Amino acid sequence: MGKSIESYYVIKALQLYIEGVSYREIERLLGVSHVSVMNWVKKYQVKIPKQTLYHPTYKVMNHKELAEFYANRENLKGAGMVVTELGDKFMLIKWERFKK
């Protein structure tokens, strides 16, 4: 029987997977095994939507860096973004709309 993982990490891992973050990168970000992430994807039958028009990028920031990022209006134009808590930091996932 394996070690129990808090549901917080399972949900974060699945969110990151859906956004296109690789298994190994999820492992580095959350500190959980990439094999566990693969097993969760299989267990919950999570499928990534086809992403032909964009490629997401992400940044891990502290609160001050995130506030500075949002203070610059240019950072907010022409892109979709999601911010999620990642321990004591925040992850900003950003993708350019309809860029080829």
Phi and psi restraints in degrees (value plus and minus 20) as a CYANA .aco file:
   2 GLY   PHI    -101.4   -61.4
   2 GLY   PSI     154.8   194.8
   3 LYS   PHI     -93.8   -53.8
   3 LYS   PSI     119.5   159.5
   4 SER   PHI     -99.5   -59.5
   4 SER   PSI     115.8   155.8
   5 ILE   PHI    -132.8   -92.8
   5 ILE   PSI     117.9   157.9
   6 GLU   PHI     -79.1   -39.1
   6 GLU   PSI     124.0   164.0
   7 SER   PHI     -81.8   -41.8
   7 SER   PSI     -45.2    -5.2
   8 TYR   PHI     -74.3   -34.3
   8 TYR   PSI     -66.1   -26.1
   9 TYR   PHI     -91.3   -51.3
   9 TYR   PSI     -54.4   -14.4
  10 VAL   PHI     -83.9   -43.9
  10 VAL   PSI     -67.0   -27.0
  11 ILE   PHI     -84.0   -44.0
  11 ILE   PSI     -65.7   -25.7
  12 LYS   PHI     -81.4   -41.4
  12 LYS   PSI     -63.5   -23.5
  13 ALA   PHI     -81.6   -41.6
  13 ALA   PSI     -62.5   -22.5
  14 LEU   PHI     -88.7   -48.7
  14 LEU   PSI     -57.6   -17.6
  15 GLN   PHI     -80.9   -40.9
  15 GLN   PSI     -66.4   -26.4
  16 LEU   PHI     -84.1   -44.1
  16 LEU   PSI     -60.5   -20.5
  17 TYR   PHI     -80.1   -40.1
  17 TYR   PSI     -64.4   -24.4
  18 ILE   PHI     -82.7   -42.7
  18 ILE   PSI     -53.0   -13.0
  19 GLU   PHI     -98.6   -58.6
  19 GLU   PSI     -22.9    17.1
  20 GLY   PHI      79.1   119.1
  20 GLY   PSI     -11.2    28.8
  21 VAL   PHI     -97.3   -57.3
  21 VAL   PSI     116.9   156.9
  22 SER   PHI     -90.3   -50.3
  22 SER   PSI     139.9   179.9
  23 TYR   PHI     -77.1   -37.1
  23 TYR   PSI     -65.7   -25.7
  24 ARG   PHI     -85.1   -45.1
  24 ARG   PSI     -57.7   -17.7
  25 GLU   PHI     -89.7   -49.7
  25 GLU   PSI     -57.5   -17.5
  26 ILE   PHI     -81.1   -41.1
  26 ILE   PSI     -60.9   -20.9
  27 GLU   PHI     -78.3   -38.3
  27 GLU   PSI     -64.9   -24.9
  28 ARG   PHI     -86.4   -46.4
  28 ARG   PSI     -59.8   -19.8
  29 LEU   PHI     -92.5   -52.5
  29 LEU   PSI     -63.3   -23.3
  30 LEU   PHI    -120.3   -80.3
  30 LEU   PSI     -36.7     3.3
  31 GLY   PHI      56.7    96.7
  31 GLY   PSI       3.7    43.7
  32 VAL   PHI    -135.3   -95.3
  32 VAL   PSI     131.6   171.6
  33 SER   PHI     -80.2   -40.2
  33 SER   PSI     119.9   159.9
  34 HIS   PHI     -84.6   -44.6
  34 HIS   PSI     -47.6    -7.6
  35 VAL   PHI     -87.1   -47.1
  35 VAL   PSI     -59.2   -19.2
  36 SER   PHI     -81.6   -41.6
  36 SER   PSI     -63.2   -23.2
  37 VAL   PHI     -81.3   -41.3
  37 VAL   PSI     -64.8   -24.8
  38 MET   PHI     -79.8   -39.8
  38 MET   PSI     -60.7   -20.7
  39 ASN   PHI     -85.5   -45.5
  39 ASN   PSI     -58.9   -18.9
  40 TRP   PHI     -86.1   -46.1
  40 TRP   PSI     -61.2   -21.2
  41 VAL   PHI     -79.1   -39.1
  41 VAL   PSI     -64.1   -24.1
  42 LYS   PHI     -88.2   -48.2
  42 LYS   PSI     -65.8   -25.8
  43 LYS   PHI     -80.4   -40.4
  43 LYS   PSI     -64.7   -24.7
  44 TYR   PHI    -113.7   -73.7
  44 TYR   PSI     -14.6    25.4
  45 GLN   PHI      31.7    71.7
  45 GLN   PSI      28.0    68.0
  46 VAL   PHI    -102.7   -62.7
  46 VAL   PSI     111.6   151.6
  47 LYS   PHI    -143.3  -103.3
  47 LYS   PSI     117.9   157.9
  48 ILE   PHI    -101.4   -61.4
  48 ILE   PSI     110.8   150.8
  49 PRO   PHI     -84.7   -44.7
  49 PRO   PSI     130.0   170.0
  50 LYS   PHI     -81.7   -41.7
  50 LYS   PSI     111.5   151.5
  51 GLN   PHI    -138.8   -98.8
  51 GLN   PSI      55.3    95.3
  52 THR   PHI    -109.8   -69.8
  52 THR   PSI     -37.8     2.2
  53 LEU   PHI    -127.1   -87.1
  53 LEU   PSI     -22.9    17.1
  54 TYR   PHI    -174.0  -134.0
  54 TYR   PSI     141.2   181.2
  55 HIS   PHI    -152.8  -112.8
  55 HIS   PSI      97.0   137.0
  56 PRO   PHI     -92.2   -52.2
  56 PRO   PSI     127.7   167.7
  57 THR   PHI    -143.4  -103.4
  57 THR   PSI     140.2   180.2
  58 TYR   PHI    -164.1  -124.1
  58 TYR   PSI     135.6   175.6
  59 LYS   PHI    -156.3  -116.3
  59 LYS   PSI     120.8   160.8
  60 VAL   PHI    -123.8   -83.8
  60 VAL   PSI     105.0   145.0
  61 MET   PHI    -155.4  -115.4
  61 MET   PSI     136.9   176.9
  62 ASN   PHI    -106.3   -66.3
  62 ASN   PSI     158.4   198.4
  63 HIS   PHI     -80.0   -40.0
  63 HIS   PSI     -64.4   -24.4
  64 LYS   PHI     -82.8   -42.8
  64 LYS   PSI     -64.1   -24.1
  65 GLU   PHI     -84.1   -44.1
  65 GLU   PSI     -58.8   -18.8
  66 LEU   PHI     -85.2   -45.2
  66 LEU   PSI     -62.7   -22.7
  67 ALA   PHI     -82.5   -42.5
  67 ALA   PSI     -61.4   -21.4
  68 GLU   PHI     -85.1   -45.1
  68 GLU   PSI     -58.8   -18.8
  69 PHE   PHI     -80.4   -40.4
  69 PHE   PSI     -67.3   -27.3
  70 TYR   PHI     -91.5   -51.5
  70 TYR   PSI     -42.4    -2.4
  71 ALA   PHI     -89.2   -49.2
  71 ALA   PSI     -46.0    -6.0
  72 ASN   PHI    -108.0   -68.0
  72 ASN   PSI      87.2   127.2
  73 ARG   PHI     -78.2   -38.2
  73 ARG   PSI     -50.9   -10.9
  74 GLU   PHI     -81.2   -41.2
  74 GLU   PSI     -50.0   -10.0
  75 ASN   PHI     -89.4   -49.4
  75 ASN   PSI     -36.8     3.2
  76 LEU   PHI    -117.4   -77.4
  76 LEU   PSI     -29.6    10.4
  77 LYS   PHI    -105.3   -65.3
  77 LYS   PSI     119.0   159.0
  78 GLY   PHI      47.6    87.6
  78 GLY   PSI       1.7    41.7
  79 ALA   PHI    -167.3  -127.3
  79 ALA   PSI     132.7   172.7
  80 GLY   PHI    -115.1   -75.1
  80 GLY   PSI     126.7   166.7
  81 MET   PHI    -163.1  -123.1
  81 MET   PSI     129.4   169.4
  82 VAL   PHI    -153.7  -113.7
  82 VAL   PSI     115.4   155.4
  83 VAL   PHI    -135.5   -95.5
  83 VAL   PSI     111.7   151.7
  84 THR   PHI    -154.3  -114.3
  84 THR   PSI     127.1   167.1
  85 GLU   PHI     -91.5   -51.5
  85 GLU   PSI     120.1   160.1
  86 LEU   PHI    -157.9  -117.9
  86 LEU   PSI      63.8   103.8
  87 GLY   PHI      47.2    87.2
  87 GLY   PSI    -142.4  -102.4
  88 ASP   PHI    -115.1   -75.1
  88 ASP   PSI     -12.1    27.9
  89 LYS   PHI    -142.2  -102.2
  89 LYS   PSI    -196.7  -156.7
  90 PHE   PHI    -148.9  -108.9
  90 PHE   PSI     125.3   165.3
  91 MET   PHI    -131.8   -91.8
  91 MET   PSI     107.0   147.0
  92 LEU   PHI    -125.0   -85.0
  92 LEU   PSI      98.7   138.7
  93 ILE   PHI    -124.4   -84.4
  93 ILE   PSI     105.5   145.5
  94 LYS   PHI    -151.3  -111.3
  94 LYS   PSI     120.5   160.5
  95 TRP   PHI    -158.9  -118.9
  95 TRP   PSI     121.5   161.5
  96 GLU   PHI     -97.6   -57.6
  96 GLU   PSI     115.6   155.6
  97 ARG   PHI     -98.1   -58.1
  97 ARG   PSI     107.3   147.3
  98 PHE   PHI      31.6    71.6
  98 PHE   PSI      12.8    52.8
  99 LYS   PHI    -104.8   -64.8
  99 LYS   PSI     122.1   162.1
